[in-house]
Amino acid sequence: MIKAILIFNNHGKPRLSKFYEHYTEDTEQQIIRETFHLVSKRDENVCNFLEGGMLIGGSDYKLIYRHYATLYFVFCVDSSESELGILDLIQVFVETLDKCFENVCELDLIFHVDKVHNILAEMVMGGMVLETNMNEIITQVDAQNKMEKAEAGIAGAPARAVSAVKNMNLPEMPRNINIGDISIKVPNLPSFK
Amino acid sequence: MSDVVEKTLTALPSLLSLDSQPGSAKLSSTSKLGSLIRGITELTSKHEEEKLIQRELLSIKEQVASPNTTMRQMKELMVRTIYCEMLGYEASFSYIHAIKLAQQGSVLEKRVGYLAVSLFLNESHELLLLLVNTVLKDLQSTNLIEVCMALTVVSQMFPKDMIPAILPLVEEKLNHPKEIIRRKAVLALYKFYLIAPNQVQHIHNKFRKALCDKDPGVMTASLHIYLQMIQENPEGYKDLTGSFVTILKQVVGGKLPMDFNYHSVPAPWLQIQLLRILSLLGKNDPSTSEIMYEVLDESLRRAGMNHNITYAILYECVKCIYTIHPKSDLLEKAAKCIGNFVLSPKINLKYLGLKALTYVVQQDPKLALQHQMTIIECLDHPDLIIKRETLELLFRITNAQNVTVIVEKMLEFLRISKDDHNTIDLVGKVAELAEKYAPDNEWFIETMNTVFSIGGDVMQPDIPNSFLKLLSEGFDSVEEDRKLRLFAVNSYISLLQGEPGKLPQRFLQVISWVLGEYSYLKEDLESAAVLRLLAKLLDMKNSSSETKSWVFMAMTKLCEGTAGVSVAQEVSETYSSSMDTVLRQRAQELEHLSQDSELCAKVLPRGGDREHVEVDSSLSFLDGFVSEALAAGAAPYKPPHQRQEELAQAKVLSLEPYSLSLPISMSSCSITDRQSPTLLSMSSGLSGDSTDLSHKGGSTTLKLDGVKRVWGREGYLSQKEPVEESAQVEVPSPVRSPNQQEEGDSSHSQTPTVTPTLGCEQEKQQLASSLFLGLSTQSPVCLMGKSEPAPQRFRRKAKSLNTSEQISNSLISSPSAVDNLLCNNLLDSSITSEPDLSPPERTTELTTANGTCNTETALTDSGMKGSNPALNRDNSVDATDPPSHEDMDRPKNVCLMSHLPAELCGLAHSEITPLCTNQSLSLSACHVQKEDSLVLVVFINNCSDSDIQQTRIQVDSEDLEVSCVGDSPVEELRSLSVAVCQYSLTVKRPLVNVEVVGMISYQLPVVTTQELQFSYKLPLSSFIRPLMVSTEEYGTMWLAFSNDTKQNLTLISDEQEPLAATLNVLRKKLQLHIVEIIGMEGIVACSLLQDQPCLMHCRVHAGTLAVWLRSPTPDLPDCLIYHCQRALQCH
């Protein structure tokens, strides 16, 4: 499970923090500071994993991070996550941000905190990886953005009516699932025979 | 109509504000956030930032509170608040507005509202309750986006108690036509499973349906749930193995749509998840593992591409192969894979390679040998994480031969590492290795010195404790002990002469304890000199008061001779006025003991004498004091549970009338003397046995871990068979063919022959050969376990307690080997085979909470091969009537009865029970209850045709005092005659069932001496006699008794007066004396032979009989209540 996702810049200024487990406000700030302290010390040519932050939960926990230009992306995970898998998930996240903001930079993260959170919510839900496919994430986010534009047009109309309109416009998510190909057989399930 | 008007009116201000600056509203609010951020970046100090943010928050607070703020503006305000909260400034005023926004806003505003809620609040926040309705509404919405938002917030946090409210709606979503909704619903349900597993029990079938969902995304989501559930209970999901394998096969085979590819690898995250599940399922299960070999092989083959994500899959594959039941060709491939990881120039892969090696090395130590040069390189790697991982690997391959090199490397790392977490972990490991494999005393003491000075005050407290325990308990050889202690003393003296100020507190404590105990071993050292060194520690500024009290204890042990006493006097004078009460007490002790050397020798006997001291936990020596105080009008002491009960009664809100009583039997408590000052300061030493001391540290709380719970709310908890420890011994991987081992060996022997060209190469080679020493020569079995038998230097002495227990075990269990005995007295022998039943031994292990009747089944289970129906019979029908037996014995019994001595006829006696038989002899016994004693009558029946000579019978018992009554045992036994022996029995310590064991030896005319063993079991209730006391006497006795137990018993409710009826049953069956019944309460008294009273107070409460027993004898209440329970149960 993912315990926390942190983004901060080279000076340790937080740009996004999302905790999937409850910590007090103070602890959260301390975790951010400590994580920055640990991560910023590391050279470029060392591994992307760090073990045993005392605050976030001891030896079972790992920090997996990537450094892009001015920003550090840090995922704090427990032992049930694959290290390399998370490393690539960060890559997917950043690529998605890049697509959504067109050449993403630190300022985008600052001024559109809510949007970044929404993108993240399509990837990770309650600490579990929900979607790893960039196109799929973008489809979901776009659907919401379109709605936003539409809403700007009908500002002032009663919300219920708006949502009705929205419902009609909601794009079919084109997933192109070829069910014939992946016939998942579950042979030994008596309850579904 | 009026509704519409109202809405228009409320909307008016916002419309107006929009109208006045059309299109600029958005811009201005963004620029507000912009100006805030600009403001922050321009600041130079933290203080200024704080001021700015507080100002910002203040203005936000004003605006959100204002009724004129539109939802739209609220949304912008929320974004700003989110920003401030992220920086660590609390804006609790905005929480309620966030919820309002989520409730009332349009979809977009709602989204920000939900986001703010999920960032601001947590599961236990009270405001979250206000969100439940909103979530409910949105879950039912026709707008998919609203449904998605609701599911997202639910999976982030939702109050546990409210789950039932929305559960049906979320379940419904599992059938939603849109896959994204189904997927989110699955994850939301998973979250519910995590926080309240019992609430989603009923939808396990739906999880299965999600697993077979036609959309791979939904299936992937359901794997989260399965991974968790299989982790908890792998046995329950073995039937799904085939399905998971099929899924993985299809994924690996590229049957998924291209959409799922990531860098042309099909659904890598899905593969990783599946591999993890498979490794859990296949662990220790050859048949399940069999199913997955093929797909694992294919995964390995397919993951050939050089990309990060394929390595992720490979790593999981390798781990899975090494976790499940091994298959040799797969292992070979996996080993090759690990090699690729370790040798990779990519640092991340190297890290994972080392991790994999660490994981694998327990099964396959040779693999580490193959990569020894790489491991050496990693030891010098600039990345501390890599270094740390390498040390972890080395830790696993440490043996007696390479321990010095490996520990040296670890200490080297410790000296440069600044991370607390690492230090604690590594210091523990070094200490463990040092204790296990130390080659000699000097090395051990020096290594431990380094451990203490580096580990300092962050290390686990059990390290110094176990070190001191090791020193004090010693090893098998006295001379070795002396040398080790002497070396420690020498080393510490020189440390103290140096700069003790730099040493950590814990280390100083260790030093002072060791000097106090053992400095006499150094003959040329005057105790006054040591005292002066110790006194120096007291004067140091940074010594903590705990350290000082250790130092004082050491000084107290040491002060002798005029020089010493004068130092001691000086010090104690300074500290006898200390503000710290503990120090002051220590100073006082020092002062008094230094003056009175005789007393000192008595209180603190020197050296060696480490006998377990019995602790009177009932504090009976205070009884006189207590009764005096009571006579003087003091309020009687009430134990905590009684106080609680009274408190609860006062409040009339007692939901649990009798909370768990403290059933620990204290009689076996002992404390090793002079362990540490902290322990000695414990009030009269409540404590378990000495093994606990090492974990104690400074804590003075009663340690209950590992203490068996014998009595629970339901009554007597049945014993669980102790798990065979041997089962935990690691089994070597059986697939390692001798071929492979040879390969490993040869590769090792070849490595050094590679001629090193560079000097540093040579150095590394040397290091390698010293690090991996012993790996090639030893069998893998030794390497794997830390259970290396021979080279362990510091083997602890076997505890005398254990050995005696073992002896008694073997003594008792020996009769059970005699077959006919088993048949004859099954119950007895099953008791013998389970000595755990006796209270003092019960304290060692936890049992599951089972009802009383399980005792019986436990007995049966533990029992004997030839299961005997007699065992299943009710053995508590009548106290005076223990084991009744097979009908075929009956006629014999009748005739035996005639041999009952005349003076015993007419008294209550049990049925005659056969003890043992062979072709010539048969023994039977019964017990007779006399008013003041219990008599065991043994009938020896000679059923052979010849006379038996030199019959000698011995009867003994652990729990009873046995004395022979009347004439000495028979010498000669004529053919077909019966001899009778009588023994009077008294209880030494109360047990539920007591037992006598005996042996009869005899000589047949032709054959030489023969022996027969037997045992006989009696319930404790046979020893119970009514105790005639008046209510007043009862009152005074009640207060004086210290051992008590509380329990709820079943009430016989089918009679008119349930209390009287119940007590009557007890009176009849257990011979209790009913002193008085007042309303719903009754008092009962009895005594255990000889003169061990036990009082019982009964109260009818909520349909049960709340019983409270008190006695001066430990364990008696516990045992008695067991019999009460049995008596009532069988009624």
Interface residues (C-beta under 8 A of the other chain):
Chain A: P14 L16 S17 K18 Y20 H22 E25 E28 Q29 I32 R42 D43 N45 V46 C47 N48 F49 L50 E51 G52 G53 M54 G58 S59 S80 S82 E83 L84 G85 L87 D88 L89 V92 I110 F111 V113 D114 H117 N118 A121 M125 G126 M128 V129 L130 E131 T132 N133 N135 E136 Q140 A143 Q144 M147 E148 E151 A155 G156 P158 A159 V162 S163 A164 K166 N167 L170 M173 R175 N176 I177 N178 I179 D181 I182 I184 K185 V186 P187 N188 L189 S191 F192
Chain B: K7 A11 L15 L18 T30 L33 G34 I37 R72 V79 I82 Y83 E85 M86 L87 G88 E90 G105 S106 V107 L108 R111 V112 L115 L119 N122 E123 S124 S141 T142 N143 L144 I145 E146 L151 T152 S155 Q156 M157 K178 E179 I180 R183 K184 L187 A188 Y190 K191 N205 R208 K209 L211 C212 K214 D215 P216 G217 M219 A221 H224 L227 D239 L240 G242 S243 T246 I247 Q250 K255 L256 P257 D259 F260 Y262 P268 W269 I272 R276 N308 I309 Y311 A312 Y315 E316 I347 N348 K350 Y351 L352 P382 D383 I385 I386 R388 D419 D420 H421 N422 D425
